[in-house]
Amino acid sequence: MTRNLLNCNMSQTFGSVGCLKLSCRFILCTGTNINIGGKLAAKHYTIRSNNFLFDTVVCDNGYSANKAIHVRHSLIQKRLFFYSTLCTKEAILSGETDRYNGVWVDMTKNSLSEDDLTKVLLASLEAWKKDKIKAVWLQVPLSRGTVFSVSSKFGFQFHHAEGEKALLYLWMNTQQESRIPIFATHQVGVSGMAVRDDTKEVLVVKDKNRPFQLWKFPGGLSDLGEDIAATAEREVFEETGVKTEYQSVLAFRQQHKPPGAFGRSDLYVICRLKPLTYELNPCQEEIESCRWMSLEELKSEVQATSLTHIMAELVLYGLRHGFQQVDITSYQMASIYKGLKFHIFHRPFGS
């Protein structure tokens, strides 16, 4: 019996009168015997198929389903779904509940037709509404395009998409304005000021394929999970071939809706770096020009922005009076979340 269940669909095994037909392969099936008076009365099966979980009893030796069900219920005190109830009860999607009383459903293994998915999603939403679920999240791979069209009929919206997966959401609490935060509001860019203390020079570049050919500090966007210090060192090396060592954060800039940021705001962090090498080997694909320029020249350079001028003056001040006057230092601390750490940035204090 177990072998047959593993290779047939739900409608073939249990019939299709009034119940949802699921044409899919079961991925788990376990069975236990139910005995009455020392004789086998029935077998109880727990069956999992995709996102659905069913229990049923298959009777044997002439015993009625009701009698076998009663015995099984008495033994384990648990509500079960049997042939009679399975054929009148819609399946619902299974998911995990988060601390905000939201349900997360992974649709990766879902292979239902559009009609069947519509029925299941409708039944699921009704059940979640009764349970006072505040939000529903559907994790959907690109290969499950049916989920997008079906879920949109129920008001689901895109939260974000990345790689081969998209996250959809539906705010369920009609008595309260949606508290779902939008996805990333900012992108983080980092540049490195590689400063030569001996010559009072700084490393500057001109980018290719830019509308304005201006001298600037090498830099770029932080990768996911990359520390600011690591971004600064990496970007300077990739663009100029110069190896550096992170010293501090000097300043940061916030800008809204810059070109090329996909409508996000931008945080631009400027770091002070110590050069470990000096030979220039600029990236041929990205960099038009690259040079060591004196800070005195840079602070009044026509082909540079006002931000670059200010940073040149700030570093000159640090060279004259000590960088402890301008540096924003950082160090690592343990997070309240087990196993995680973070970097905190602030001006030095105390002695």
HELIX and SHEET records of a PDB file:
HELIX    1   1 THR A    2  LEU A    6  1                                   5    
HELIX    2   2 MET A   10  PHE A   14  1                                   5    
HELIX    3   3 ALA A   65  ILE A   76  1                                  12    
HELIX    4   4 TYR A   83  LEU A   86  1                                   4    
HELIX    5   5 GLU A  114  LYS A  130  1                                  17    
HELIX    6   6 GLY A  145  LYS A  153  1                                   9    
HELIX    7   7 ILE A  228  THR A  240  1                                  13    
HELIX    8   8 LEU A  295  LEU A  298  1                                   4    
HELIX    9   9 SER A  306  HIS A  321  1                                  16    
HELIX   10  10 PHE A  323  GLN A  325  5                                   3    
SHEET    1   A 3 LEU A  28  ILE A  36  0                                        
SHEET    2   A 3 LYS A  39  SER A  49 -1                                        
SHEET    3   A 3 PHE A  52  CYS A  59 -1                                        
SHEET    1   B 5 GLU A  96  THR A  97  0                                        
SHEET    2   B 5 GLY A 102  ASP A 106 -1                                        
SHEET    3   B 5 ALA A 135  PRO A 141  1                                        
SHEET    4   B 5 LYS A 165  TRP A 171 -1                                        
SHEET    5   B 5 GLN A 157  GLU A 162 -1                                        
SHEET    1   C 4 GLY A 219  LEU A 221  0                                        
SHEET    2   C 4 HIS A 186  ARG A 196 -1                                        
SHEET    3   C 4 GLU A 201  ASP A 207 -1                                        
SHEET    4   C 4 ILE A 287  SER A 294 -1                                        
SHEET    1   D 4 GLY A 219  LEU A 221  0                                        
SHEET    2   D 4 HIS A 186  ARG A 196 -1                                        
SHEET    3   D 4 SER A 265  PRO A 275  1                                        
SHEET    4   D 4 THR A 244  GLN A 255 -1                                        
SHEET    1   E 2 THR A 329  ALA A 334  0                                        
SHEET    2   E 2 LYS A 341  HIS A 346 -1                                        
END                                                                             
